[in-house]
């Protein structure tokens, strides 16, 4: 069974609709425990979608380091803030790397 997927530095996220569908399919796996999406290009829509999927997944390890797109549509807030907001629900994660995503006081 597939338990680890590494899509780091592949350009994942440039096509929002296709990336949303891909995230839905990947995180729908009951055997997946580790996912590396670092060095991707996520906007607030993708982060929000990811944040909805993670609590329903079986993931214990998620790496999304340096994956926030260059700009956000809303008040200069880093897109990863939309993911962090969604993690207020219980999630199975034991390891989360969100480093290098321009997190500041507005989403800390």
URVEN-V987135 format. One record per residue. RES is the residue in three letters. OMEGA is omega in degrees with one decimal (* if undefined). Layout:
BEGIN
RES:OMEGA ; RES:OMEGA
END
This chain:
BEGIN
UNK:179.1 ; UNK:-179.2 ; UNK:-178.3 ; UNK:174.3 ; UNK:178.2 ; UNK:178.1 ; UNK:-178.6 ; UNK:173.0 ; UNK:178.7 ; UNK:-176.5 ; UNK:-179.8 ; UNK:176.8 ; UNK:-177.6 ; UNK:178.1 ; UNK:-169.7 ; UNK:-176.0 ; UNK:179.5 ; UNK:180.0 ; UNK:176.3 ; UNK:179.9 ; UNK:179.5 ; UNK:177.6 ; UNK:179.0 ; UNK:-179.8 ; UNK:-178.0 ; UNK:-176.2 ; UNK:174.0 ; UNK:179.7 ; UNK:178.4 ; UNK:-179.5 ; UNK:-176.4 ; UNK:179.7 ; UNK:-175.3 ; UNK:-179.7 ; UNK:178.2 ; UNK:177.3 ; UNK:-177.9 ; UNK:179.3 ; UNK:175.2 ; UNK:-178.8 ; UNK:-176.9 ; UNK:171.5 ; UNK:-176.8 ; UNK:179.0 ; UNK:179.7 ; UNK:178.0 ; UNK:178.6 ; UNK:178.7 ; UNK:177.8 ; UNK:179.3 ; UNK:175.9 ; UNK:-175.4 ; UNK:-173.6 ; UNK:-179.9 ; UNK:179.2 ; UNK:-176.6 ; UNK:176.5 ; UNK:-176.2 ; UNK:170.3 ; UNK:-176.8 ; UNK:176.7 ; UNK:176.4 ; UNK:175.2 ; UNK:178.9 ; UNK:176.4 ; UNK:-180.0 ; UNK:177.1 ; UNK:178.0 ; UNK:-172.1 ; UNK:-178.4 ; UNK:174.8 ; UNK:-178.0 ; UNK:-170.8 ; UNK:169.1 ; UNK:176.4 ; UNK:178.9 ; UNK:179.1 ; UNK:-178.5 ; UNK:-178.8 ; UNK:177.7 ; UNK:-179.6 ; UNK:175.2 ; UNK:-178.1 ; UNK:177.4 ; UNK:-176.3 ; UNK:-178.9 ; UNK:175.9 ; UNK:173.8 ; UNK:-179.9 ; UNK:178.1 ; UNK:-177.1 ; UNK:-174.4 ; UNK:170.3 ; UNK:177.5 ; UNK:178.2 ; UNK:176.4 ; UNK:176.9 ; UNK:-178.4 ; UNK:176.4 ; UNK:178.3 ; UNK:177.0 ; UNK:177.4 ; UNK:177.7 ; UNK:-175.0 ; UNK:-177.2 ; UNK:179.3 ; UNK:-179.9 ; UNK:*
END
